[in-house]
């Protein structure tokens, strides 16, 4: 059964009739205080305080469950939440949300590495989490405050980047593919990476690639028929050659503007993320999305708390809020990405949950790339050489 212990529309942290909410921990703390008031001491309980006493050590003080500053600073991808969830959280939690956006994982990582940011919640893509952990940029979650964590599908719990979800919680997941204008590509339909990496004459100059290390290099490796996790020097040299030769036929590298440019007809094809392309389709029904037949990349965007977050308790409560099936469904429906909360799916329109481009079947080849070991340095070197060369 899905657990919705933080119901949307009812503030469960506000005590009924002004009385404090009593849980087991607060009950025991209250009982201890009552014992002091009644004059119960260690000596009266049979402990004399002498060295031979086997009294248990004093219990650690309970962790706080409220912030004195009712503020939450969120740093997320652009166009990645519906228009109701933030206002509802603010109203029901009496927390003021400051919401900023970024356009790429590289920008986010650089911002956190530069020093304190004042952000309480960030949403990087899962393949970057090993780097965040290695650099000490994120802190363990307050799982005691994330009571809806059981709502996460099991496939997102035991992962290679964060086994058991100690530092991260999945937000949305999707695929990287090609968005295109059906009226302007030859034949009105494409199904291969070749269309993007070797664009036909009329399309040249109206194509964009993602400004993201993993998507750019991983998908180029797939196009070349290589292992999408490869770090082989020969494979990466081919990637560099392909992308450098393609640059004169591109319009740009971008991770945030391609959606609007596709919808406006300024681009004919764009390497992009599934939900972004579907949002462009909402503005222009000639836009379509394809996961190329050679396969592609799957990914998960995850919520986590920076190590120096000033309001980690409020961040944990927002994570808990997002994991409610009703809220998860509302966000997923709006952004057109897949939800990691299975009990949210019945609340999402069937045309979304049955669409193989949003929820791909097992027959579609998807690879997961994680930036670990020497892959980080080798792929970054290729990326820099392509974009600056």
Beta strands, then each sheet from edge to edge (+ up, - down):
strand 1: 71-77
strand 2: 96-102
strand 3: 121-122
strand 4: 138-139
strand 5: 169-181
strand 6: 207-209
strand 7: 252-253
strand 8: 269-273
strand 9: 287-290
strand 10: 296-303
strand 11: 305-306
strand 12: 366-367
sheet 1: 2+ 1+ 3+
sheet 2: 4+ 11-
sheet 3: 7+ 6+ 8+ 5- 9+
sheet 4: 7+ 6+ 8+ 5- 10+ 12+
end
